[in-house]
Amino acid sequence: MPGPFTMSQQPVDEHYKGPRTLGLAYAAAVNEEVLELFATGAATVRRELEILEDATP
């Protein structure tokens, strides 16, 4: 599962108007999904490493 930072770097943002608010929205969604996975019996959830570079010049 990709993390919120990675996901926030990939789409065109026409709603949140900024990387911070978009990243926070993704973080809430990822948290909800992980909690649902554990609630349904998942023993572990694997996350991908975050992109740590800003690709914009």
NORMO-V94780 format. One record per residue. N is the residue number from 0. RES is the residue in one letter. PSI is psi in whole degrees, 0 to 359 (999 if undefined). D_FIRST is the distance of its C-alpha to the first C-alpha in Angstrom with 2 decimals. Layout:
[[N & RES & PSI & D_FIRST] [N & RES & PSI & D_FIRST]]
//
This chain:
[[0 & M & 125 & 0.00] [1 & P & 153 & 3.81] [2 & G & 171 & 6.48] [3 & P & 326 & 9.51] [4 & F & 314 & 11.78] [5 & T & 313 & 10.12] [6 & M & 324 & 9.89] [7 & S & 345 & 13.41] [8 & Q & 349 & 14.84] [9 & Q & 322 & 14.39] [10 & P & 168 & 16.23] [11 & V & 123 & 19.92] [12 & D & 104 & 20.52] [13 & E & 1 & 23.59] [14 & H & 309 & 23.07] [15 & Y & 337 & 22.00] [16 & K & 30 & 24.25] [17 & G & 147 & 22.55] [18 & P & 328 & 19.43] [19 & R & 310 & 19.78] [20 & T & 325 & 20.00] [21 & L & 315 & 17.24] [22 & G & 320 & 14.89] [23 & L & 323 & 16.17] [24 & A & 317 & 15.62] [25 & Y & 320 & 11.93] [26 & A & 318 & 11.85] [27 & A & 319 & 13.80] [28 & A & 317 & 11.66] [29 & V & 316 & 8.44] [30 & N & 315 & 11.08] [31 & E & 316 & 12.62] [32 & E & 316 & 9.80] [33 & V & 317 & 9.25] [34 & L & 321 & 13.05] [35 & E & 320 & 13.49] [36 & L & 315 & 11.53] [37 & F & 323 & 13.80] [38 & A & 333 & 16.73] [39 & T & 8 & 16.57] [40 & G & 2 & 16.73] [41 & A & 135 & 13.44] [42 & A & 326 & 14.59] [43 & T & 158 & 11.45] [44 & V & 125 & 7.73] [45 & R & 129 & 6.18] [46 & R & 146 & 4.55] [47 & E & 158 & 5.74] [48 & L & 146 & 9.17] [49 & E & 151 & 10.41] [50 & I & 124 & 13.08] [51 & L & 6 & 16.23] [52 & E & 144 & 18.81] [53 & D & 118 & 20.27] [54 & A & 353 & 21.04] [55 & T & 142 & 23.89] [56 & P & 999 & 27.38]]
//
